[in-house]
Amino acid sequence: MARTAPESSAMIGRSELDFVYSNVIFSPENILAGYKVFARPSGDAIKGQIVVLEDSTPVSLKDLEGKEVGFPSLTAFVGYAVPMNALRQAGVKVSPLFAGNQEGIMAQLKERGVIAAGVNSQVMFEYARREGVNYRVLWSSEGYLNLPISAHPSIPQNIVTAVRSAFLGMRKDPEGMKILEASAAMIKQNPPYGFIRAQDHEYSNYRKFYKNSQVKELIR
């Protein structure tokens, strides 16, 4: 990792990393590096959402015109890029407020510091259940698979296969499961744990989004 997300992304574009856990491999500036997906975390696809508290007045995106809307950070794909693109496509101008991370902006929403928030659907659901927050979804995107693990094309296939086998085998290995459970406890993640096989074509909607997005400040 570099000091900042843009600098880390630039390292990917320059092919300085052998393995990457990020979706910015699909950005126009990085896709020519040729990283190939071989695994991803298990679990359902995630969605970008724009949410409000259940008793809040907005009922559509148009009701957010001119309002302060919260987001995790500029680097959040489903928490910022995807919902902000939806707002721009709808012609709705908002004043973005950044909290630094997912739960930070959810806490702002809970305390009514913002009228709406762009969120990761999965993280929002878990946060609301844990914190007793009742919310409504104003807008939801299509599903995007969780962050892929990919390898640079210069890495020999036998090494990629071995690394993939190690990731896929974690949940069947006692020591591997300990690691997965410990990390899940840290971020309050529910099962299923572990990783599954994945392929490039499963991430075609990421490529389409990066190509057509109106959010030009995306991390490259």
N, CA, C and O of each residue as an XYZ file, in Angstrom:
880
protein
N       0.844     -1.196      0.000
C       0.000      0.000      0.000
C       0.877      1.243      0.000
O       1.896      1.298      0.688
N       0.473      2.234     -0.774
C       1.129      3.532     -0.740
C       0.469      4.374      0.358
O      -0.381      3.883      1.100
N       0.872      5.654      0.452
C       0.329      6.514      1.506
C      -1.147      6.811      1.312
O      -1.883      6.971      2.286
N      -1.584      6.885      0.059
C      -2.972      7.218     -0.237
C      -3.540      6.235     -1.245
O      -2.804      5.516     -1.923
N      -4.879      6.217     -1.331
C      -5.537      5.341     -2.303
C      -5.157      5.683     -3.744
O      -4.909      4.761     -4.521
N      -5.098      6.960     -4.145
C      -4.676      7.261     -5.521
C      -3.267      6.774     -5.829
O      -2.995      6.304     -6.934
N      -2.367      6.885     -4.847
C      -1.000      6.418     -5.064
C      -0.951      4.900     -5.184
O      -0.185      4.364     -5.984
N      -1.759      4.211     -4.397
C      -1.838      2.749     -4.509
C      -2.375      2.344     -5.870
O      -1.892      1.395     -6.488
N      -3.390      3.084     -6.331
C      -3.963      2.801     -7.638
C      -2.929      3.002     -8.745
O      -2.871      2.229     -9.701
N      -2.115      4.048     -8.603
C      -1.073      4.306     -9.600
C      -0.059      3.171     -9.643
O       0.469      2.856    -10.709
N       0.224      2.547     -8.488
C       1.127      1.403     -8.450
C       0.564      0.252     -9.273
O       1.304     -0.455     -9.957
N      -0.754      0.071     -9.200
C      -1.401     -0.972    -10.003
C      -1.228     -0.667    -11.481
O      -0.881     -1.549    -12.266
N      -1.470      0.581    -11.859
C      -1.330      0.972    -13.263
C       0.072      0.778    -13.791
O       0.267      0.527    -14.980
N       1.060      0.896    -12.900
C       2.464      0.716    -13.318
C       2.927     -0.732    -13.177
O       4.109     -1.022    -13.363
N       2.011     -1.640    -12.852
C       2.314     -3.067    -12.715
C       3.364     -3.344    -11.648
O       4.198     -4.235    -11.811
N       3.327     -2.584    -10.559
C       4.323     -2.755     -9.507
C       3.937     -3.817     -8.478
O       4.741     -4.166     -7.614
N       2.709     -4.331     -8.569
C       2.225     -5.300     -7.585
C       1.969     -6.649     -8.251
O       1.443     -6.707     -9.362
N       2.340     -7.724     -7.577
C       2.108     -9.065     -8.116
C       0.659     -9.505     -7.925
O       0.055    -10.074     -8.834
N       0.098     -9.238     -6.735
C      -1.281     -9.595     -6.418
C      -1.995     -8.353     -5.882
O      -1.395     -7.519     -5.204
N      -3.272     -8.247     -6.195
C      -4.036     -7.053     -5.824
C      -5.406     -7.465     -5.285
O      -6.052     -8.368     -5.817
N      -5.836     -6.784     -4.219
C      -7.195     -6.955     -3.674
C      -7.896     -5.606     -3.804
O      -7.906     -4.819     -2.858
N      -8.480     -5.337     -4.969
C      -9.064     -4.027     -5.246
C      -9.890     -4.099     -6.517
O      -9.653     -4.943     -7.382
N     -10.876     -3.191     -6.621
C     -11.645     -3.123     -7.867
C     -11.088     -2.077     -8.835
O     -11.592     -1.955     -9.951
N     -10.062     -1.322     -8.438
C      -9.537     -0.305     -9.347
C      -8.697     -0.909    -10.475
O      -8.206     -0.183    -11.340
N      -8.532     -2.228    -10.467
C      -7.887     -2.875    -11.612
C      -8.740     -2.705    -12.870
O      -8.245     -2.890    -13.982
N     -10.031     -2.350    -12.699
C     -10.940     -2.214    -13.833
C     -11.032     -0.782    -14.360
O     -11.705     -0.542    -15.362
N     -10.375      0.165    -13.710
C     -10.455      1.552    -14.158
C      -9.731      1.702    -15.491
O      -8.825      0.922    -15.784
N     -10.110      2.689    -16.308
C      -9.471      2.857    -17.625
C      -7.964      2.995    -17.550
O      -7.255      2.510    -18.432
N      -7.452      3.660    -16.495
C      -6.018      3.870    -16.373
C      -5.272      2.612    -15.947
O      -4.065      2.512    -16.168
N      -5.962      1.651    -15.342
C      -5.294      0.466    -14.811
C      -5.571     -0.816    -15.583
O      -4.839     -1.796    -15.445
N      -6.606     -0.814    -16.383
C      -7.028     -2.065    -17.010
C      -5.980     -2.614    -17.969
O      -5.912     -3.823    -18.187
N      -5.153     -1.721    -18.551
C      -4.124     -2.185    -19.487
C      -3.011     -2.960    -18.787
O      -2.231     -3.651    -19.442
N      -2.935     -2.849    -17.458
C      -1.932     -3.631    -16.721
C      -2.246     -5.121    -16.789
O      -1.355     -5.953    -16.615
N      -3.513     -5.460    -17.042
C      -3.871     -6.847    -17.327
C      -4.060     -7.768    -16.140
O      -3.980     -8.986    -16.305
N      -4.307     -7.242    -14.952
C      -4.517     -8.108    -13.789
C      -5.722     -9.022    -14.028
O      -6.750     -8.591    -14.550
N      -5.575    -10.306    -13.633
C      -6.609    -11.304    -13.859
C      -7.193    -11.785    -12.528
O      -6.461    -12.165    -11.614
N      -8.512    -11.760    -12.440
C      -9.221    -12.171    -11.223
C      -9.133    -13.678    -11.059
O      -9.288    -14.425    -12.025
N      -8.880    -14.130     -9.819
C      -8.885    -15.574     -9.580
C      -9.654    -15.977     -8.320
O      -9.896    -17.167     -8.121
N     -10.042    -15.045     -7.478
C     -10.809    -15.386     -6.275
C     -11.513    -14.136     -5.755
O     -11.190    -13.015     -6.147
N     -12.472    -14.350     -4.871
C     -13.176    -13.251     -4.209
C     -13.746    -13.753     -2.894
O     -13.881    -14.962     -2.705
N     -14.083    -12.850     -1.982
C     -14.737    -13.283     -0.748
C     -16.084    -13.933     -1.059
O     -16.770    -13.525     -1.996
N     -16.459    -14.933     -0.284
C     -17.766    -15.559     -0.476
C     -18.850    -14.593     -0.018
O     -18.572    -13.636      0.704
N     -20.063    -14.842     -0.432
C     -21.171    -13.976     -0.038
C     -21.845    -13.357     -1.243
O     -21.348    -13.420     -2.367
N     -23.002    -12.752     -0.974
C     -23.797    -12.157     -2.041
C     -23.155    -10.884     -2.576
O     -22.283    -10.292     -1.940
N     -23.603    -10.477     -3.753
C     -23.156     -9.221     -4.333
C     -23.601     -8.062     -3.447
O     -24.617     -8.150     -2.757
N     -22.831     -6.978     -3.472
C     -23.166     -5.791     -2.703
C     -23.757     -4.742     -3.643
O     -23.542     -4.788     -4.854
N     -24.498     -3.802     -3.073
C     -25.127     -2.748     -3.859
C     -24.790     -1.384     -3.267
O     -24.575     -1.246     -2.063
N     -24.749     -0.401     -4.124
C     -24.677      0.969     -3.657
C     -26.093      1.449     -3.402
O     -26.990      1.201     -4.208
N     -26.300      2.128     -2.298
C     -27.637      2.613     -1.958
C     -27.581      4.053     -1.464
O     -26.561      4.511     -0.949
N     -28.688      4.751     -1.630
C     -28.896      6.047     -0.992
C     -30.044      5.847     -0.017
O     -31.155      5.496     -0.414
N     -29.768      6.074      1.262
C     -30.742      5.756      2.303
C     -31.041      6.988      3.151
O     -30.240      7.918      3.238
N     -32.224      6.964      3.774
C     -32.651      7.995      4.723
C     -33.230      7.292      5.938
O     -33.543      6.103      5.878
N     -33.373      8.011      7.032
C     -34.048      7.447      8.192
C     -35.512      7.208      7.861
O     -36.092      7.909      7.032
N     -36.098      6.231      8.502
C     -37.463      5.815      8.185
C     -38.462      6.961      8.297
O     -39.396      7.041      7.499
N     -38.283      7.843      9.269
C     -39.236      8.936      9.473
C     -38.827     10.222      8.761
O     -39.402     11.281      9.015
N     -37.843     10.139      7.876
C     -37.382     11.311      7.140
C     -38.346     11.636      6.003
O     -39.093     10.769      5.550
N     -38.329     12.882      5.544
C     -39.315     13.318      4.549
C     -39.027     12.927      3.102
O     -39.982     12.695      2.361
N     -37.769     12.837      2.646
C     -37.548     12.528      1.228
C     -38.147     11.185      0.806
O     -38.056     10.188      1.522
N     -38.763     11.194     -0.380
C     -39.322      9.954     -0.921
C     -38.723      9.616     -2.288
O     -38.992      8.550     -2.841
N     -37.906     10.532     -2.831
C     -37.255     10.277     -4.115
C     -35.937     11.028     -4.150
O     -35.671     11.877     -3.299
N     -35.117     10.712     -5.138
C     -33.840     11.401     -5.265
C     -34.027     12.895     -5.483
O     -33.214     13.688     -5.008
N     -35.069     13.296     -6.184
C     -35.321     14.710     -6.440
C     -35.464     15.504     -5.146
O     -35.160     16.696     -5.110
N     -35.926     14.848     -4.087
C     -36.109     15.533     -2.809
C     -34.786     15.873     -2.132
O     -34.765     16.585     -1.128
N     -33.682     15.365     -2.677
C     -32.370     15.647     -2.100
C     -31.695     16.849     -2.763
O     -30.590     17.221     -2.370
N     -32.327     17.451     -3.744
C     -31.749     18.587     -4.458
C     -31.285     19.682     -3.488
O     -32.065     20.180     -2.676
N     -30.004     20.043     -3.590
C     -29.461     21.105     -2.764
C     -29.167     20.732     -1.331
O     -28.702     21.570     -0.558
N     -29.429     19.481     -0.956
C     -29.242     19.042      0.430
C     -27.825     18.498      0.646
O     -27.119     18.163     -0.306
N     -27.432     18.420      1.912
C     -26.152     17.818      2.274
C     -26.345     16.303      2.401
O     -27.132     15.836      3.224
N     -25.638     15.567      1.598
C     -25.744     14.104      1.574
C     -24.388     13.519      1.971
O     -23.347     13.971      1.495
N     -24.409     12.527      2.834
C     -23.179     11.959      3.358
C     -22.663     10.783      2.549
O     -23.438     10.022      1.969
N     -21.334     10.642      2.517
C     -20.666      9.536      1.851
C     -19.465      9.115      2.688
O     -18.930      9.921      3.449
N     -19.033      7.859      2.557
C     -17.863      7.410      3.317
C     -16.599      8.176      2.925
O     -15.946      8.781      3.775
N     -16.257      8.148      1.629
C     -15.062      8.819      1.129
C     -15.082      8.766     -0.390
O     -15.894      8.055     -0.983
N     -14.190      9.516     -1.015
C     -14.087      9.489     -2.473
C     -13.652      8.132     -2.995
O     -13.888      7.812     -4.160
N     -13.020      7.331     -2.150
C     -12.497      6.031     -2.591
C     -13.516      4.903     -2.484
O     -13.223      3.777     -2.886
N     -14.707      5.176     -1.951
C     -15.709      4.124     -1.740
C     -16.485      3.887     -3.036
O     -17.233      4.760     -3.476
N     -16.314      2.722     -3.644
C     -16.950      2.449     -4.936
C     -18.470      2.412     -4.806
O     -19.156      3.232     -5.417
N     -19.014      1.469     -4.017
C     -20.472      1.403     -3.897
C     -21.020      2.436     -2.918
O     -22.210      2.749     -2.958
N     -20.166      2.976     -2.033
C     -20.629      3.958     -1.063
C     -20.613      5.379     -1.585
O     -21.338      6.233     -1.075
N     -19.786      5.650     -2.610
C     -19.748      7.005     -3.176
C     -19.937      7.020     -4.692
O     -20.888      7.620     -5.192
N     -19.036      6.362     -5.428
C     -19.056      6.473     -6.884
C     -20.389      6.040     -7.479
O     -20.942      6.735     -8.332
N     -20.910      4.897     -7.036
C     -22.146      4.364     -7.611
C     -23.357      5.242     -7.267
O     -24.097      5.612     -8.178
N     -23.594      5.593     -5.992
C     -24.739      6.460     -5.699
C     -24.594      7.877     -6.242
O     -25.584      8.466     -6.676
N     -23.383      8.441     -6.228
C     -23.206      9.787     -6.778
C     -23.480      9.800     -8.271
O     -24.043     10.765     -8.788
N     -23.090      8.744     -8.969
C     -23.387      8.645    -10.394
C     -24.896      8.639    -10.633
O     -25.381      9.257    -11.581
N     -25.633      7.940     -9.773
C     -27.091      7.905     -9.901
C     -27.684      9.295     -9.707
O     -28.603      9.681    -10.428
N     -27.168     10.050     -8.740
C     -27.651     11.413     -8.509
C     -27.379     12.294     -9.725
O     -28.246     13.067    -10.134
N     -26.190     12.185    -10.303
C     -25.862     13.009    -11.462
C     -26.677     12.621    -12.681
O     -27.079     13.481    -13.464
N     -26.922     11.323    -12.843
C     -27.763     10.883    -13.954
C     -29.188     11.406    -13.800
O     -29.870     11.664    -14.792
N     -29.634     11.559    -12.556
C     -30.982     12.071    -12.285
C     -31.035     13.591    -12.292
O     -32.102     14.182    -12.127
N     -29.870     14.228    -12.486
C     -29.829     15.678    -12.502
C     -30.010     16.315    -11.142
O     -30.450     17.460    -11.042
N     -29.673     15.578    -10.090
C     -29.834     16.067     -8.722
C     -28.478     16.510     -8.181
O     -27.544     15.712     -8.097
N     -28.376     17.793     -7.815
C     -27.142     18.333     -7.265
C     -27.229     18.343     -5.738
O     -28.181     18.870     -5.161
N     -26.227     17.757     -5.101
C     -26.187     17.712     -3.643
C     -24.846     18.244     -3.160
O     -23.897     18.375     -3.933
N     -24.785     18.547     -1.873
C     -23.539     18.966     -1.236
C     -22.980     17.769     -0.486
O     -23.539     17.382      0.540
N     -21.880     17.160     -0.968
C     -21.370     15.946     -0.331
C     -20.620     16.231      0.975
O     -19.849     17.186      1.077
N     -20.867     15.385      1.955
C     -20.136     15.425      3.220
C     -19.456     14.080      3.391
O     -20.113     13.043      3.297
N     -18.141     14.074      3.643
C     -17.394     12.830      3.755
C     -17.022     12.567      5.212
O     -16.511     13.443      5.909
N     -17.291     11.342      5.650
C     -17.032     10.970      7.042
C     -15.755     10.163      7.209
O     -15.314      9.947      8.338
N     -15.151      9.713      6.119
C     -13.897      8.975      6.210
C     -14.044      7.478      6.073
O     -13.130      6.814      5.583
N     -15.185      6.920      6.499
C     -15.427      5.477      6.362
C     -16.915      5.195      6.384
O     -17.727      6.092      6.613
N     -17.268      3.929      6.141
C     -18.669      3.533      6.017
C     -19.477      3.809      7.288
O     -20.516      4.468      7.249
N     -18.980      3.293      8.411
C     -19.759      3.429      9.637
C     -19.780      4.867     10.141
O     -20.696      5.268     10.860
N     -18.763      5.641      9.760
C     -18.752      7.042     10.158
C     -19.928      7.799      9.570
O     -20.566      8.590     10.265
N     -20.222      7.568      8.303
C     -21.337      8.290      7.692
C     -22.674      7.717      8.143
O     -23.672      8.436      8.194
N     -22.701      6.427      8.471
C     -23.933      5.849      8.995
C     -24.256      6.427     10.369
O     -25.423      6.637     10.701
N     -23.226      6.682     11.161
C     -23.431      7.322     12.462
C     -23.947      8.745     12.283
O     -24.794      9.200     13.051
N     -23.436      9.457     11.262
C     -23.923     10.808     10.976
C     -25.402     10.765     10.606
O     -26.182     11.612     11.041
N     -25.782      9.776      9.801
C     -27.190      9.631      9.425
C     -28.036      9.340     10.652
O     -29.102      9.929     10.828
N     -27.572      8.442     11.493
C     -28.304      8.072     12.708
C     -28.567      9.287     13.587
O     -29.650      9.427     14.156
N     -27.566     10.169     13.695
C     -27.686     11.360     14.540
C     -28.285     12.544     13.793
O     -28.315     13.658     14.317
N     -28.766     12.309     12.563
C     -29.411     13.323     11.737
C     -28.468     14.459     11.348
O     -28.888     15.599     11.152
N     -27.185     14.117     11.242
C     -26.217     15.089     10.766
C     -26.317     15.313      9.270
O     -25.916     16.365      8.770
N     -26.849     14.331      8.548
C     -27.129     14.441      7.115
C     -28.521     13.879      6.872
O     -29.000     13.034      7.628
N     -29.163     14.353      5.815
C     -30.521     13.894      5.532
C     -30.532     12.550      4.819
O     -31.515     11.811      4.880
N     -29.425     12.237      4.138
C     -29.324     10.977      3.394
C     -27.861     10.577      3.329
O     -26.972     11.392      3.574
N     -27.622      9.317      2.996
C     -26.248      8.820      2.922
C     -26.099      7.816      1.803
O     -27.003      7.023      1.540
N     -24.949      7.853      1.142
C     -24.584      6.827      0.183
C     -23.861      5.722      0.929
O     -22.904      5.986      1.656
N     -24.312      4.481      0.758
C     -23.797      3.395      1.587
C     -23.590      2.113      0.794
O     -24.105      1.945     -0.311
N     -22.828      1.227      1.388
C     -22.710     -0.161      0.963
C     -23.898     -0.902      1.574
O     -24.059     -0.894      2.794
N     -24.719     -1.531      0.765
C     -25.948     -2.153      1.244
C     -25.708     -3.144      2.371
O     -26.466     -3.178      3.340
N     -24.674     -3.941      2.254
C     -24.395     -4.969      3.243
C     -23.967     -4.354      4.567
O     -24.438     -4.758      5.630
N     -23.067     -3.370      4.495
C     -22.587     -2.725      5.715
C     -23.721     -1.955      6.396
O     -23.828     -1.960      7.623
N     -24.567     -1.293      5.598
C     -25.693     -0.546      6.163
C     -26.656     -1.473      6.881
O     -27.128     -1.154      7.972
N     -26.949     -2.610      6.283
C     -27.876     -3.566      6.898
C     -27.342     -4.050      8.241
O     -28.080     -4.101      9.225
N     -26.070     -4.402      8.278
C     -25.466     -4.899      9.512
C     -25.402     -3.799     10.576
O     -25.660     -4.051     11.753
N     -25.061     -2.594     10.159
C     -24.983     -1.475     11.098
C     -26.359     -1.174     11.687
O     -26.493     -0.986     12.896
N     -27.377     -1.128     10.835
C     -28.729     -0.817     11.296
C     -29.243     -1.867     12.271
O     -29.896     -1.536     13.260
N     -28.953     -3.113     11.995
C     -29.394     -4.184     12.887
C     -28.699     -4.084     14.237
O     -29.315     -4.291     15.283
N     -27.406     -3.765     14.204
C     -26.640     -3.675     15.446
C     -26.994     -2.439     16.254
O     -27.045     -2.494     17.483
N     -27.240     -1.316     15.571
C     -27.464     -0.042     16.257
C     -28.937      0.314     16.414
O     -29.266      1.348     16.997
N     -29.823     -0.529     15.902
C     -31.255     -0.251     16.031
C     -31.715      0.934     15.197
O     -32.544      1.728     15.642
N     -31.178      1.056     13.989
C     -31.520      2.168     13.105
C     -32.581      1.705     12.104
O     -32.396      0.703     11.413
N     -33.676      2.432     12.035
C     -34.715      2.156     11.045
C     -34.515      3.100      9.863
O     -34.516      4.320     10.029
N     -34.346      2.538      8.684
C     -34.055      3.355      7.519
C     -34.837      2.901      6.294
O     -35.368      1.791      6.250
N     -34.896      3.790      5.296
C     -35.537      3.484      4.021
C     -34.513      3.642      2.896
O     -33.593      4.455      2.983
N     -34.691      2.864      1.860
C     -33.811      2.937      0.692
C     -34.492      3.788     -0.377
O     -35.547      3.417     -0.891
N     -33.884      4.934     -0.711
C     -34.427      5.773     -1.781
C     -34.024      5.250     -3.153
O     -34.780      5.352     -4.119
N     -32.838      4.697     -3.221
C     -32.318      4.214     -4.502
C     -31.331      3.091     -4.242
O     -30.590      3.114     -3.259
N     -31.331      2.101     -5.140
C     -30.405      0.980     -5.006
C     -29.860      0.611     -6.382
O     -30.589      0.639     -7.373
N     -28.597      0.272     -6.436
C     -27.949     -0.092     -7.696
C     -28.134     -1.569     -7.996
O     -28.744     -2.305     -7.220
N     -27.605     -1.986     -9.120
C     -27.474     -3.408     -9.392
C     -26.413     -3.988     -8.461
O     -25.696     -3.244     -7.792
N     -26.317     -5.295     -8.421
C     -25.347     -5.931     -7.549
C     -23.944     -5.936     -8.141
O     -23.764     -6.173     -9.335
N     -22.958     -5.673     -7.298
C     -21.553     -5.753     -7.681
C     -20.871     -6.778     -6.780
O     -20.976     -6.704     -5.555
N     -20.186     -7.716     -7.380
C     -19.477     -8.709     -6.588
C     -18.428     -8.046     -5.707
O     -17.900     -6.984     -6.036
N     -18.138     -8.688     -4.588
C     -17.173     -8.128     -3.642
C     -15.788     -8.018     -4.285
O     -15.528     -8.608     -5.334
N     -14.903     -7.249     -3.636
C     -13.581     -6.969     -4.190
C     -12.863     -8.238     -4.652
O     -12.790     -9.214     -3.904
N     -12.338     -8.232     -5.865
C     -11.644     -9.420     -6.369
C     -10.189     -9.480     -5.930
O      -9.575     -8.456     -5.631
N      -9.653    -10.677     -5.895
C      -8.214    -10.886     -5.744
C      -7.687    -11.239     -7.133
O      -8.198    -12.145     -7.792
N      -6.671    -10.519     -7.564
C      -6.181    -10.715     -8.924
C      -4.661    -10.822     -8.946
O      -3.977    -10.438     -7.998
N      -4.159    -11.348    -10.045
C      -2.714    -11.533    -10.222
C      -2.254    -10.828    -11.484
O      -2.981    -10.765    -12.475
N      -1.044    -10.302    -11.439
C      -0.469     -9.683    -12.624
C      -0.154    -10.779    -13.646
O       0.222    -11.886    -13.261
N      -0.302    -10.487    -14.934
C      -0.070    -11.524    -15.957
C       1.352    -12.067    -15.986
O       1.588    -13.119    -16.580
N       2.302    -11.382    -15.364
C       3.679    -11.876    -15.340
C       3.890    -13.002    -14.334
O       4.925    -13.668    -14.360
N       2.926    -13.219    -13.453
C       3.062    -14.253    -12.430
C       2.776    -15.622    -13.060
O       1.725    -15.795    -13.678
N       3.677    -16.591    -12.922
C       3.452    -17.925    -13.509
C       2.153    -18.550    -13.012
O       1.765    -18.369    -11.858
N       1.488    -19.285    -13.896
C       0.189    -19.848    -13.562
C       0.255    -20.815    -12.385
O      -0.691    -20.892    -11.601
N       1.348    -21.551    -12.246
C       1.435    -22.493    -11.134
C       1.461    -21.769     -9.782
O       0.966    -22.287     -8.781
N       2.044    -20.571     -9.768
C       2.052    -19.791     -8.534
C       0.656    -19.225     -8.261
O       0.194    -19.246     -7.121
N      -0.012    -18.724     -9.290
C      -1.383    -18.220     -9.129
C      -2.288    -19.335     -8.616
O      -3.105    -19.110     -7.723
N      -2.147    -20.529     -9.174
C      -2.957    -21.669     -8.746
C      -2.705    -22.002     -7.275
O      -3.641    -22.289     -6.529
N      -1.444    -21.963     -6.868
C      -1.104    -22.263     -5.472
C      -1.679    -21.219     -4.521
O      -2.208    -21.565     -3.465
N      -1.578    -19.950     -4.890
C      -2.128    -18.877     -4.043
C      -3.641    -18.987     -3.966
O      -4.222    -18.829     -2.892
N      -4.284    -19.258     -5.100
C      -5.735    -19.421     -5.102
C      -6.143    -20.587     -4.216
O      -7.100    -20.468     -3.451
N      -5.447    -21.696     -4.301
C      -5.761    -22.863     -3.473
C      -5.634    -22.540     -1.991
O      -6.417    -23.022     -1.173
N      -4.648    -21.725     -1.653
C      -4.465    -21.333     -0.244
C      -5.654    -20.517      0.245
O      -6.160    -20.750      1.343
N      -6.101    -19.557     -0.568
C      -7.259    -18.743     -0.185
C      -8.522    -19.592     -0.091
O      -9.271    -19.493      0.881
N      -8.756    -20.431     -1.111
C      -9.980    -21.231     -1.136
C     -10.001    -22.268     -0.019
O     -11.070    -22.672      0.437
N      -8.822    -22.698      0.421
C      -8.755    -23.731      1.444
C      -8.818    -23.228      2.874
O      -8.855    -24.030      3.807
N      -8.832    -21.915      3.063
C      -8.779    -21.368      4.424
C      -9.926    -21.851      5.308
O      -9.708    -22.202      6.467
N     -11.142    -21.873      4.771
C     -12.300    -22.218      5.606
C     -12.374    -23.713      5.916
O     -13.191    -24.130      6.737
N     -11.534    -24.524      5.271
C     -11.484    -25.953      5.567
C     -10.285    -26.315      6.436
O     -10.098    -27.472      6.814
N      -9.480    -25.305      6.744
C      -8.275    -25.511      7.527
C      -8.451    -24.884      8.908
O      -8.858    -23.725      8.990
N      -8.159    -25.602      9.999
C      -8.367    -25.053     11.344
C      -7.676    -23.707     11.570
O      -8.278    -22.788     12.126
N      -6.433    -23.587     11.148
C      -5.720    -22.325     11.332
C      -6.291    -21.235     10.430
O      -6.393    -20.072     10.820
N      -6.655    -21.636      9.228
C      -7.256    -20.674      8.312
C      -8.578    -20.142      8.830
O      -8.862    -18.950      8.721
N      -9.391    -21.037      9.398
C     -10.674    -20.613      9.942
C     -10.500    -19.683     11.135
O     -11.305    -18.774     11.338
N      -9.462    -19.905     11.916
C      -9.200    -18.999     13.037
C      -8.937    -17.581     12.536
O      -9.427    -16.605     13.104
N      -8.165    -17.489     11.476
C      -7.863    -16.183     10.894
C      -9.141    -15.531     10.367
O      -9.379    -14.348     10.611
N      -9.955    -16.287      9.655
C     -11.195    -15.755      9.092
C     -12.147    -15.301     10.198
O     -12.761    -14.239     10.090
N     -12.271    -16.092     11.249
C     -13.172    -15.737     12.347
C     -12.676    -14.519     13.107
O     -13.467    -13.679     13.536
N     -11.357    -14.425     13.274
C     -10.797    -13.276     13.986
C     -11.013    -11.983     13.204
O     -11.370    -10.956     13.781
N     -10.796    -12.035     11.889
C     -11.000    -10.831     11.078
C     -12.481    -10.479     11.000
O     -12.839     -9.301     10.997
N     -13.344    -11.494     10.938
C     -14.788    -11.245     10.908
C     -15.256    -10.580     12.200
O     -16.102     -9.686     12.173
N     -14.705    -11.016     13.325
C     -15.070    -10.420     14.612
C     -14.643     -8.961     14.663
O     -15.336     -8.130     15.250
N     -13.512     -8.649     14.055
C     -12.988     -7.284     14.077
C     -13.913     -6.314     13.341
O     -14.105     -5.180     13.778
N     -14.483     -6.767     12.222
C     -15.349     -5.891     11.435
C     -16.827     -6.257     11.593
O     -17.681     -5.750     10.865
N     -17.122     -7.148     12.557
C     -18.499     -7.552     12.860
C     -19.196     -8.137     11.630
O     -20.338     -7.795     11.322
N     -18.492     -9.010     10.948
C     -19.008     -9.668      9.748
C     -19.677    -10.985     10.121
O     -19.182    -11.732     10.965
N     -20.802    -11.254      9.484
C     -21.492    -12.521      9.680
C     -21.048    -13.534      8.623
O     -20.550    -13.136      7.570
N     -21.218    -14.849      8.884
C     -20.889    -15.862      7.881
C     -21.701    -15.617      6.602
O     -22.725    -14.936      6.674
N     -21.298    -16.136      5.441
C     -20.209    -17.101      5.269
C     -18.830    -16.437      5.254
O     -18.677    -15.295      4.822
N     -17.844    -17.172      5.731
C     -16.474    -16.701      5.745
C     -15.695    -17.347      4.594
O     -16.124    -18.342      4.010
N     -14.561    -16.764      4.294
C     -13.668    -17.394      3.329
C     -13.805    -16.858      1.919
O     -14.471    -15.852      1.676
N     -13.159    -17.553      0.998
C     -13.043    -17.108     -0.382
C     -13.492    -18.201     -1.339
O     -13.432    -19.390     -1.023
N     -13.942    -17.780     -2.510
C     -14.367    -18.711     -3.542
C     -13.695    -18.334     -4.864
O     -13.185    -17.227     -5.031
N     -13.711    -19.281     -5.788
C     -13.127    -19.052     -7.111
C     -13.908    -17.960     -7.846
O     -15.130    -17.878     -7.716
N     -13.221    -17.137     -8.602
C     -13.869    -16.092     -9.390
C     -13.123    -15.910    -10.706
O     -11.967    -16.310    -10.837
N     -13.801    -15.299    -11.682
C     -13.209    -15.070    -12.997
C     -13.503    -13.655    -13.470
O     -14.429    -13.001    -12.990
N     -12.703    -13.199    -14.413
C     -12.810    -11.836    -14.911
C     -14.208    -11.475    -15.407
O     -14.708    -10.390    -15.111
N     -14.840    -12.373    -16.158
C     -16.110    -12.031    -16.797
C     -17.215    -11.726    -15.788
O     -18.201    -11.073    -16.128
N     -17.055    -12.199    -14.543
C     -18.051    -11.920    -13.523
C     -18.040    -10.458    -13.086
O     -18.955    -10.013    -12.393
N     -17.022     -9.715    -13.481
C     -16.870     -8.316    -13.081
C     -17.099     -7.354    -14.243
O     -16.596     -6.230    -14.230
N     -17.856     -7.794    -15.244
C     -18.083     -6.957    -16.421
C     -18.818     -5.667    -16.083
O     -18.601     -4.647    -16.737
N     -19.699     -5.694    -15.054
C     -20.421     -4.458    -14.738
C     -19.512     -3.412    -14.100
O     -19.804     -2.219    -14.185
N     -18.423     -3.827    -13.466
C     -17.434     -2.858    -12.982
C     -16.816     -2.113    -14.167
O     -16.714     -0.887    -14.158
N     -16.411     -2.865    -15.175
C     -15.787     -2.246    -16.342
C     -16.755     -1.283    -17.027
O     -16.379     -0.188    -17.444
N     -18.006     -1.718    -17.130
C     -19.017     -0.872    -17.761
C     -19.213      0.410    -16.967
O     -19.343      1.490    -17.543
N     -19.235      0.288    -15.635
C     -19.425      1.476    -14.809
C     -18.272      2.450    -14.989
O     -18.493      3.636    -15.235
N     -17.047      1.962    -14.868
C     -15.891      2.835    -15.007
C     -15.871      3.528    -16.371
O     -15.454      4.681    -16.482
N     -16.316      2.830    -17.390
C     -16.298      3.383    -18.746
C     -17.323      4.491    -18.917
O     -17.054      5.481    -19.597
N     -18.498      4.338    -18.308
C     -19.610      5.245    -18.571
C     -19.948      6.208    -17.441
O     -20.831      7.052    -17.597
N     -19.272      6.097    -16.323
C     -19.648      6.887    -15.142
C     -19.494      8.393    -15.363
O     -18.590      8.845    -16.065
N     -20.391      9.149    -14.752
C     -20.310     10.611    -14.744
C     -19.489     11.115    -13.564
O     -19.279     12.319    -13.419
N     -19.027     10.196    -12.722
C     -18.214     10.561    -11.556
C     -16.761     10.552    -11.986
O     -16.103      9.513    -11.933
N     -16.266     11.675    -12.403
C     -14.922     11.763    -12.966
C     -13.824     11.800    -11.903
O     -12.639     11.664    -12.211
N     -14.236     11.987    -10.653
C     -13.222     12.039     -9.576
C     -12.949     10.670     -9.002
O     -12.375     10.551     -7.919
N     -13.361      9.610     -9.732
C     -13.085      8.247     -9.283
C     -11.597      8.047     -9.075
O     -10.774      8.614     -9.794
N     -11.256      7.227     -8.075
C      -9.860      6.893     -7.858
C      -9.345      6.092     -9.042
O      -9.956      5.097     -9.432
N      -8.244      6.511     -9.610
C      -7.661      5.825    -10.775
C      -6.384      5.130    -10.380
O      -5.741      4.496    -11.217
